[in-house]
């Protein structure tokens, strides 16, 4: 059950926790370049997007428990990420240029607005 998953980010590290089992079900290890404050899941809980303060973004398939897309360094510093309610678009905000927003297609994994 996807709703059972809780994701815990720290300095470079990410863990997947099962609420019902009360234990870590996946330790992704050092998956990012820096602290992992912003994360967001699609509404169907299929994908988790993880970003860090170094400006990197990755997409994880929750069921397969693996990174399925590495977007690389997309900002100087990612401050927030969100997904539209229809799961079509991912929006990221960096601190450069007083809050630079980029838009990505979730389905295609491509940036559509810089």
Backbone torsions as a table, in degrees:
resi	resn	phi	psi	omega
1	UNK	NA	120.3	-177.5
2	UNK	-62.8	-30.6	-178.3
3	UNK	-68.7	-14.0	-178.8
4	UNK	-79.3	-12.1	-174.4
5	UNK	-87.4	137.2	172.5
6	UNK	-126.6	134.1	-179.1
7	UNK	-108.9	135.4	-177.0
8	UNK	-122.7	117.2	179.3
9	UNK	-107.0	147.0	178.0
10	UNK	-140.4	-147.8	177.7
11	UNK	-77.7	101.6	179.7
12	UNK	72.1	-20.1	-172.0
13	UNK	-100.0	150.2	176.5
14	UNK	-136.3	136.9	176.0
15	UNK	-129.2	147.5	175.2
16	UNK	-108.8	125.0	-174.2
17	UNK	-114.7	135.3	174.1
18	UNK	-93.5	119.6	-179.3
19	UNK	-66.3	-44.4	-177.3
20	UNK	-68.2	-36.2	-179.9
21	UNK	-86.1	-19.1	179.7
22	UNK	66.7	36.0	-178.7
23	UNK	-153.8	164.3	176.0
24	UNK	-72.6	127.4	178.1
25	UNK	-103.0	-15.9	176.5
26	UNK	-156.3	125.7	172.7
27	UNK	-107.3	108.4	-178.2
28	UNK	-77.6	-9.8	179.9
29	UNK	69.9	-151.3	-178.9
30	UNK	-80.8	87.9	-174.3
31	UNK	-91.6	-20.8	-175.8
32	UNK	-125.0	172.8	-177.9
33	UNK	-85.8	-22.3	-177.1
34	UNK	-148.5	-162.3	177.9
35	UNK	-56.6	144.8	-178.9
36	UNK	-111.8	81.0	176.2
37	UNK	-86.4	-47.1	-176.0
38	UNK	-92.4	125.9	174.2
39	UNK	-138.9	151.5	176.4
40	UNK	-152.8	144.4	177.6
41	UNK	-110.4	151.2	172.2
42	UNK	-66.7	158.1	-176.1
43	UNK	-63.8	-27.1	176.8
44	UNK	-83.5	-0.2	177.6
45	UNK	66.3	14.0	-178.4
46	UNK	-74.1	-38.3	-177.0
47	UNK	-122.9	146.0	172.3
48	UNK	-118.6	130.9	174.6
49	UNK	-104.7	127.7	-177.1
50	UNK	-120.3	133.0	177.7
51	UNK	-132.2	170.6	-179.8
52	UNK	-141.0	172.6	-176.5
53	UNK	-73.6	-5.2	175.7
54	UNK	-91.4	-2.7	175.1
55	UNK	95.7	13.0	-178.8
56	UNK	-95.7	151.3	-179.2
57	UNK	-136.3	135.1	176.6
58	UNK	-135.3	153.0	178.1
59	UNK	-116.0	128.6	-178.2
60	UNK	-114.2	134.3	170.4
61	UNK	-83.7	114.0	-173.0
62	UNK	-64.8	-41.3	-179.2
63	UNK	-67.8	-44.4	-179.4
64	UNK	-79.0	-14.3	-179.5
65	UNK	54.4	48.5	177.4
66	UNK	-150.5	157.3	176.5
67	UNK	-71.9	125.0	179.4
68	UNK	-107.4	-15.3	177.7
69	UNK	-152.2	129.3	175.8
70	UNK	-112.6	110.2	-177.9
71	UNK	-80.2	-12.4	-179.1
72	UNK	76.9	-156.9	-178.8
73	UNK	-86.6	109.5	-174.8
74	UNK	-108.9	-15.2	179.1
75	UNK	-143.3	167.9	170.8
76	UNK	-69.4	-37.6	-175.5
77	UNK	-160.7	117.2	-179.8
78	UNK	-86.5	122.6	-178.9
79	UNK	-99.5	-31.3	178.1
80	UNK	-157.5	152.4	174.1
81	UNK	-138.6	148.2	178.1
82	UNK	-150.1	160.5	177.8
83	UNK	-121.5	139.5	177.4
84	UNK	-65.1	155.9	-174.7
85	UNK	-62.1	-22.2	177.5
86	UNK	-91.1	4.9	179.3
87	UNK	63.8	17.0	-178.1
88	UNK	-82.9	-35.8	-172.2
89	UNK	-129.2	142.7	172.5
90	UNK	-109.5	131.8	177.9
91	UNK	-117.1	133.4	179.0
92	UNK	-120.9	149.2	178.9
93	UNK	-130.7	123.4	176.5
94	UNK	-104.9	167.2	-177.3
95	UNK	-84.8	-12.2	179.7
96	UNK	-68.5	149.6	178.1
97	UNK	54.2	40.2	178.2
98	UNK	58.0	40.2	175.0
99	UNK	100.8	61.5	-179.9
100	UNK	-73.0	123.5	-178.6
101	UNK	-104.1	135.2	175.4
102	UNK	-122.9	146.5	-178.7
103	UNK	-119.3	134.5	-179.0
104	UNK	-125.0	148.0	171.1
105	UNK	-82.8	122.3	179.3
106	UNK	-66.0	-43.2	-176.8
107	UNK	-63.8	-44.0	-175.2
108	UNK	-97.5	-13.0	179.2
109	UNK	66.9	28.7	-177.5
110	UNK	-118.5	145.4	174.1
111	UNK	-74.6	131.1	179.4
112	UNK	-114.7	-12.0	175.9
113	UNK	-149.9	125.7	-179.3
114	UNK	-112.0	NA	NA
